């Protein structure tokens, strides 16, 4: 492993280690669940850590961070975490938590988003980390500060942008969302990437179903997204020849316990022929961008998932998914059944039948091929029943469970994740 630096930039880490076979491996022990996905000569590590101790924020955060560090050391390198989400209970400790994590990582800081969603386990903090481990192919990690990290391998650059917030002068959800989108676009442009290359977004909105003037806050977020996206053609260089469908990034729009907008995204950059993308819709659901106006005057502009393929297999970024079939909420008032319906939706979305129906035969996946999930639960009292369903269906899968309001009053659960197709 070696470290190189470009003038005026953070160090770029390069490493090349022993080869691995393509396989998905899951691990679970006290306080940590993690998966390792060996893909095209590079192992990708997905970890979800809950503090094993009680005590102060400092003690809990340090325990979770050390646990993740041990996992990545075991899997080939200690300094390979590229993207991180920190789920927090107390908004008043936001800056303190950020400084703790800065101090822990130093120059190896991942692209980090701090999310005010209380961990369901009752701890002050829980942490999700994504990175790379052993590799038989050259890998670069280019750190551009705590809001942007770029990885490069197999001819593809993956651009992770985090903690994007509105301009201070913007007022109201619409204006604050538009300015956050503009800042995301500017951040990408500074790295030589267009917004049209975004494949996945996260849109965090406080009081998501609360009122905003004579409408709703989530509806104003959708209006802002629609207006910002209106002149963008997504993925023109990466779509299969002849593709004519509607194209938007995969996305999650979810509530937080503060009252503002925070965004993050993943974009890709690749030479011609190195990469293809395929936006996926679910045969059980109406596309979100085709929802009727009674749900939102400007429909949510996102794909149910985005599949990315470079050499045979597909990586499937699953959007925030809920207990909706067609466009209607199912199992109102029953969190366990909503969880089952949500997992049924994800299973259908990533299935071989659905991928083949989109023109990508052989690239489908099963629930067993998920590398990790986030499970957003509206009410703390539903945590145990939701977790029981998830563990029954998903097994020992790295998972973050957080308290978060979902975008409809009658939705109690939302789940997202990443799956990997199992065929060559």
Buried (B, 14 or more C-beta within 10 A) or exposed (E): BEBEEEEEEBBBBBBBBEEBEBEBBBBBEEBBBBBBBBBBBBBBBBBBBBBBEEEEBEEBBBBBBBBBBBBBEEBBBBBBBBBBBBBBBBEEBBEBBBEBBEEBBEEBBBBBBBBBBBBBBEBBBBBBBBBBBBBBEEBBBBBBEBBBBBBBBBBBBBBBBBBBBBEEEBEBBBBBBBBBBBBBBEBBEEBEBBBBBBBBBBBBBBBBBBEBEEBBBBBBBBBBBBBBBEEBEBBEBBBEEEBEEEBBBBBBBBBBBBEBBBBBBBBBBBEEEBBBBBBBBBEBBBBBBEBEEEBBEBBBBBBBBBBBBBEEBBBBBBBBBBBBBEBEBBBBEBBBBBBBBBBBBBBBBBBBEBBEBBEBEBBBBEBEBBBBBBBBBBEEEBBEBBBEBBEEBBEEBBBBBBBBBBBBEBBBBBBBBBBBBBEE
